[in-house]
Structure formats: C-alpha cells, structure tokens
Amino acid sequence: MDDLTELYQEIILSHNRRPKNEGVLDPCDYQAEGYNPLCGDRITVYARRDADQRLRPVQFLGEGCAISRASASIMTVQLTGVTEPEAEAKIDEVVELLTGEEEPDADLEALGDLVALIGVRRFPARIKCATLAWHALRSALRGEGAS
C-alpha cells in the first residue's frame, strides 16, 4: 500500500508542478469559476466546442492547493475530446468516486491519473479541493458561470 500511496502522491505533485492545459482560453464557449471559501482555492475552467460537438480544448486557470490544481489538470486531460453528455457523465463518475459510500477500485489502467484522487477520500475536508474544477465545469456546461 505504501508504494501505491507514493505513486498517488507523485501523480498529484506532478500535475501540480507541471499542470496540463493551464491558461485562459479565449474565445471559449464555456467558462465558470469555482471557489472554495474554506481554503481559498479558486479555479476558472474554460472549454470550447469544436465542429464535431466535442469539448476541445478544456483548460483551467487558478490558484489553490496541490490537490485542486492537480485535479483540474487531470480533468482537462480526461475531458478534452468528449461530448457534453460524456463530460457530464464523467463528472458524475468522479464525484461518486470521491464521495460515494462504496470504496472505489483503484484501477490505474481504467482510471489513469484519476486514481491518485482516491486517496483524498480519507480527508473529507480535501474532497472539495478535488472536486472544485469538476463542479465548475459542470456549472459552465449548464451556463451557470460559478460553482
């Protein structure tokens, strides 16, 4: 288990140090900000819909803890190239992964870097950090602007 914990920590630290798809996307079709008043994390997500009705690209900009930034980075990788309904389903899956009653299967092959966020379940105060960008993107897709 210690090896897995180290792997999860390395994935989170790597995405925090070198986040994928970080930056303002202008123009964009979707934009929303997520804010966690408990710790001050603030993430703005952006997405554009291409001619095939797929989200391409998905980007974020924000300040926050390693978990919120890593989760936003992972989200942009996981959701670039999917349709809006696929994105909504993936957001539901991630929220369930982090908040559900059942202990999720930590399958690195199936989940990719998302597997690193499973460890956050042990720290309820950090779940909001891990889900912040995902909730913000859901708000953006629904035209709500903020979460």
Residue, then its C-alpha position, 0 to 999 in steps of 0.5 A: m500500500d505504501d508504494l501505491t500511496e507514493l505513486y498517488q502522491e507523485i501523480i498529484l505533485s506532478h500535475n501540480r508542478r507541471p499542470k496540463n492545459e493551464g491558461v485562459l482560453d479565449p474565445c471559449d464557449y464555456q467558462a465558470e469559476g469555482y471557489n472554495p471559501l474554506c481554503g481559498d482555492r479558486i479555479t476558472v475552467y474554460a472549454r470550447r466546442d469544436a465542429d464535431q460537438r466535442l469539448r476541445p480544448v478544456q483548460f483551467l486557470g487558478e490558484g489553490c492547493a496541490i490537490s485542486r490544481a492537480s485535479a483540474s489538470i487531470m480533468t482537462v486531460q480526461l475531458t478534452g475530446v468528449t461530448e457534453p453528455e460524456a463530460e457530464a457523465k464523467i463528472d458524475e463518475v468522479v464525484e461518486l468516486l470521491t464521495g460515494e459510500e462504496e470504496p472505489d477500485a483503484d484501477l490505474e489502467a481504467l482510471g489513469d491519473l484519476v486514481a491518485l484522487i482516491g486517496v483524498r477520500r480519507f480527508p473529507a475536508r480535501i474532497k472539495c479541493a478535488t472536486l472544485a474544477w469538476h463542479a465548475l465545469r459542470s456549472a459552465l456546461r449548464g451556463e451557470g458561470a460559478s460553482 
